[in-house]
Amino acid sequence: MREIILIQIAGMDRDGLLAGIMGQLAQSGVTILDISQSVIHDDLSLGVLIEVPQENESSPILKDLLFWAHNQGLHLKFSPVTEDDYERWVGVQGRKRHIVTVLGRTITAENLAAMAAVITSHGLSIDCITRLSGRRSLANPPAMPRSCLEFSVRGTPEDISGMRAAFLDLSREQGIDIGFQEDNAFRRIRRLVCFDMDSTLIQAEVIDELAKRAGVGEEVAAITEAAMRGELDFSQSLRKRVSLLKGLPETVLQDVAATLPMTEGAERLIRTLKSLGYTIAILSGGFNYFGRRLQEHLGIDYVHANELEIKDGVLTGGLVGEIVDGAGKARLLKAIAAEEHISLSQVIAVGDGANDLPMLDVAGLGIAFHAKPVVRQGAGQAISNVGLDGVLYFLGLRDRETVDQLAGPEE
């Protein structure tokens, strides 16, 4: 009669343990049905599900393995598995899988308890947990820490909208971000990333900075805020704001460009994506002058933004050509994807304002970044508590797989 046995092994990790364990089992010709291993702080936990050949008995096999493990300082536990239980386990492998990404400056037990409760309450089961962030020194902690855990979960949510809403509530209450994606092939082969510029790649709204130089800062900032919340038509509000810049010297553009701060993690994110062969685009309701500066600095492939009209060295208060608004961003995203022969399922879009929602909606992965509530609720994913390089975790990348010249050694 066929015997199926789960072997659980625990102890201090060291080189050669797996070879030794498999060498012991190989003597009896067992078949490996499943295996999983994790190591935390040099402490090993290994599970092996074996099928013992019908012509053999498990007792001698387990006895020899137990004797070997004792000499190695390992602890063993054997659990018989019935054929019915095994077949039931095999039968659930067709269920959908999803990825839950938890990220923040730090992650606490309270964070995970709340997140896991939401997962369980919506009928999902956790299969595997992986740490994506690097090991963090307690003696020399980083100035801007980041922590990320990735959970592979099995099943179909009973109420996906309700689950996303619960995750958003946790993000707001506990200072963590929680992403939820279907674990499919497209998640691993994204090829195009489209970014908003103002308050996404850079930590400023350029038009507000120009308005300060023109002496109309408060008036323009109020209009900008209302537009980003979705309370005003973007194109009309942009024309109104630009009209207030009439007479501003062209040289001010260069002065403002020199003072614009990059968003935390933006350079690390872009350089990592470029190193992996991604196509990068800026689709902005801001201005081409500043987008082209970023393009030169970061090697961005496409820039589409609005063109300020300039005559005799001063701004006229008008715009040249068609305005890049929310609908325009979505059209441009589709056009770039078509030109690059990239499926929309392979596209990522990142933005913070209401005018970004159309492109976030058409992209395979839409991420609201430090966005207004209406944008976080409308987007598929949201990052509100870490830098822009948190996007890399949504792609399943570990810290050690990224371009980061300032980081210390990774595991």
N, C-alpha and C positions, 0 to 999 in steps of 0.2 A: 504494500500500500504506500502511495506517495505521502511523504512527510514535508510539510512546509513550516519553517521555523524562523522567527524573528530574533536576531542576535543583537543585543544592545551592549556596546562597549564604551567604557568611560575611564579616563585617567589622564596622566600628563602626556602631552604630545611630544613626539621626537621622531627623528628621521627613521624610516624603515619599518614603521609599525604596520602600515597597510600591506606592504610586501610580506611581512611575517604572518599576518592574519590570513591573507589569501593563500600563502604557502601551506598553512595548516589545513585549510579547507580544500585546497587542490588535491591533497593526497587521497581524498575520498570522492573526487569527481562531482562535487555539488554544483548546481546551477545558481547563479546570482540573479534573482528576480527583481531586486531593487537595492539601492545603496544610497546613503546620504551621510554627509560628514560636516561637522562644524567645529571650529576651534576658537575659543574665547580665552584670551590671556593664557595661552599655552595649555588650556584644559580641553581635552578631546572628548567629543561625543560622536560616536559612529554607530549607525544602524545598518544592518545587512539582513535582507530577507532572502533565505536560501530554500532551494528545493533539493531534498536528499534523494538520490537515485533509489528506485524501488528495490534494487538488489542489495542495497546497504541498509543498515540500521543507524539511526541518529546517535544512539548512546555512545559508541566508541568515538565518533567524530567530535561530539560535544565534550567528552571527557578529555580528549587530547588537546582540544582548543582551550579548555578551562585550565589545564595544567600549564600550557604555554603562557596563557595570559597572567596566571599567578606569578610566574617567574619574571614577567615584564612589569609587574605592579599595576595591572589593569583590572577593572571590575567588569564582570560579565553578567548579563541577564538573558535567559532563554524563554521565549514565549511561543508555544505552538499555535499555528494558525490553521483553522479548518479550511477545506477546499471551498465550502460554501462562502465563508467570510472572504477568502481570497478572490473568488469570482465576483463577489459583490463589490470589492475594492476595484477590481479591473473595470467593472461596469460603469463606474462614475467618471472614468477618464475622459469621456466625451463631453462632459459639462463645460460650459464656457468658463474661461479664465479672465480675470481682470488684474490690473496692477494698481495697488494703492501706494502712493508716495507720500511720506510724511517728512516734512522738512521745517527747520526752524533754527534759531540761534543755538538752542539746546533742546533736547527732547527728554521729557520727564515721564515717570511711571503714570502720573495723572493724565498726561496727554495720550499715552497709549491705551490706558484703561478706557477712556472716553471714546477713542477712535475704534477700538476693538468692539465695544458695546454696540456702536452703530453698525458695524459690519455684521455682527451676529444677529442683530434685530432685523436685518434685511435679508436673512436667509443665506448668507455667504459663509464659507469656511476658509480659514487661513491655512495655506499649504507650506509656505516657505517665507522666511524673513532674511533679508540681505542688507548689510550696512553699505551704503554707497559713499558716505563721507569718510575722509581719512581719520586715522587715529589722532586724537587731540591731546597735547601735553597739558597736564595740570600745573606743572612747575612754570612753564612759559606759555600761557594761554594766548591764542591769537586775538588781535584787537577786534576783529569782526568774525567771530566764529560762525560755523555753519554745521548743522548735523542733518543727516538724511537716512531714513530707513525705507526700504522697498518691501512691500508685502505682496506675495502672489496669492490671490484668493480664487476660490472655485465657486461657481454657481452664477445664477442670474438674479439680480436684485429684484425684490418684490415691488419696489417703488423707487425707481432710479432718481426721479426728481426730488422725492422726499429725502433720499439718502444724500444727494448733493447739497440740499438745503441744510441738513444736519451737519455736514462737513464744514459748510460756510459758517455756521453758528459756532462750531468749535474753533475755527480759525480766528474769528473775532474775539471769542472769550478767552482763549488760551495762548494766543500768540504763536500758533503753528499754521502751516499750510498743508492741505491734504488734497492730493490729486487722485483722480479715479479715471482709468483708461481701460479699454478692452485690450487684452494681451493678444495682439494679432501680428501678422508679418509686417504690416505697414509701420507699426511702432518702431521696428528695428531698422527701417530703411527710409527714414525721412531724408529729403534731399534739398529742400528750399525753406529758408526762414525769412519771413517778412516782418520788419520792425516798424513801429511808429518811432518818431524821433523825439519830439519834445516830451519831457517827463517820462520817457522810456529809456532811450539810449543816453540822453543827457538829462541832468537834474535841473531843468528849467523849461519854462515856456518862452521861447525866443521873442515872440511878439510882445510879451510883457516886459522883457528886458529892453527892447527897442522903445517901448512906450515910456519907460522911465526916463530914457535919454531925451524923449520928445516932450516931457513934462505932462504926459497924460496917463501916467502909470496906473493910478487907482481906477480911472474910468475904464481903461482897457482890461485890467485884471478882473474887474467885476463881470465884464462881458465874457471873458475867457472862461471863468469859473462856471457861469450859467451854460455856456456851450458844451463844456466837458461833461456837465451833468445831464446833458440831453434836453435842456429846457429851451434852447434856441436853435433855429435852423443854422447849421454850421456855415454854409456859404454866405448867407446874409450877415451873420455875425462877423465873419472874417472880413468881408468888404467894409463893414462899419469900422472895425478896429484898424484896418490898414489905412482907411481914409484919415484917421486921426494922426497918422505918421507923416502926413504931407509936409514937405519942407525939410525933413531930417536929412543931414548930409550922408552921402554914400559911405564916407570913411567910418561912420559909426558902426557899420556892419562888421568891419574888420575888428574894431575895438571890442564889440560884444562877443564875436567868435572866439577871441583870445581868452575870454574869461568864463566861458561856459564849462561847468564841471561835468565830467563823465559820470554816469550812474555807477554805483558800486557793482563790480563784477562784469561790467559791459565789455571791457577790453579782453578779459579772460574768456568770456563767452564767445566773442566774435573770433578771436584767434584760434580757439579750440575748434569751432565749427569750420573755419577755413582749412585748418590742418586735416580735417576729416573729409574734405571735399564738398562741403555744403555750398550752395549758392545763397548769397546774402543780398537782401533788398531792403531799402528804406522806402516806405510808403507813408508820406507825411503830409498833414495839413499845414505844416510849417513852410519853410522857405528853402529853395534850392541852394542858395548861397551857403547855408550852414550844412545842408546835407552833403554838398560836394566836399566840404572841409572834412567831414567824417569819412567820406569815401576815400579820400587821399590818405588819411591817417590809418584807417583800418583795412583797406583793401576791399571795400564793399563793391559788389558787382553792379547793382542797379540803384539809382536814386530817382524817385519821382516825388516832387513837392511843388509848391506854388512859387511863381516867379514875380518878384517885386518889380514894378515899373520904375525905372530910373532915367531921368533926363537932366542933362547939364550938371551931373554930379549930385543930384538930390532926389529923394523919393517923391513921386508925384501923388502918392496916396491911392494909387491904383494897382491892379494886377495885370499880368500879361498871360493870355491864354486861358484854358479851361481850369477851373478850380479843382484841386484834389480834395474831395469830400469823402464821406463814408462810403457812398456807392462807388465813387471813383477808386478808392482803395481796393474794394472787392474786385472790380473789373481789372485793375492793374495786376493784382495777384493772379487772377486766372490767366491773363495774357502772358505773364512771365512764366508761369508753370507750363503753358502750352508751348512757348518758345523754347523752353529747356527740356521739353518732352517729359515732364514730371506730373504724375497723378496728383490731384488735389488731396488725396489721402496721405500723400508724402509731404505735404506743406505744413509748416508751423507759422502761426501769426501771433505777434505779441504787441499789445498796446494797452493804453490806460484810459482812453476817453470814449465817450459815447459814439463818436465818429469812427471808432475802431471796430465796433461790434459787427458790421457787415463782413469785414475780412476775417475776424475771429470765427464767424459762423461758417464761412465757406472752407476754411482751412481744416485739414484733418486733425490738427491739434491747435486749438485756440487758447491763448493764455492771457488773462487780464493781469497786468503788472501794477501793483500798488495803485489800484484803480478805485474809482468811485463805486458805491454800492450797486448802482444800476448796471455797471459794467461787469462787476464780479458775478452778479446773479445771472447775467446774460451769457457769459463766457463758459466754455466747457471746463476750464481750469483757472486757478488764480494763485498768484504769488504776492503776498502782502507783508511778509516778515523777514525776508532775506534779500540779497542782491539779485541782479539780473542773471547771474551765472547759475541761479537755482534752476533755470530752464534745462541745464544739462542733466539734472537728476530726473526730469520727466522723460528724458531719452534713455534712461537706464545707465548713464555713464558714471563710473566711479571717479573719485578725485584723482586717483593715480593715472587715469586715462586722459586727463585734460592738460592743456598747455597752461602752466602756472609757474612762472619763473620765481615768484616770490614765496611759494610754499616751501615748507620743510620737507624732509624725506617722507614718502608715503610707505605704507606697508607693502 
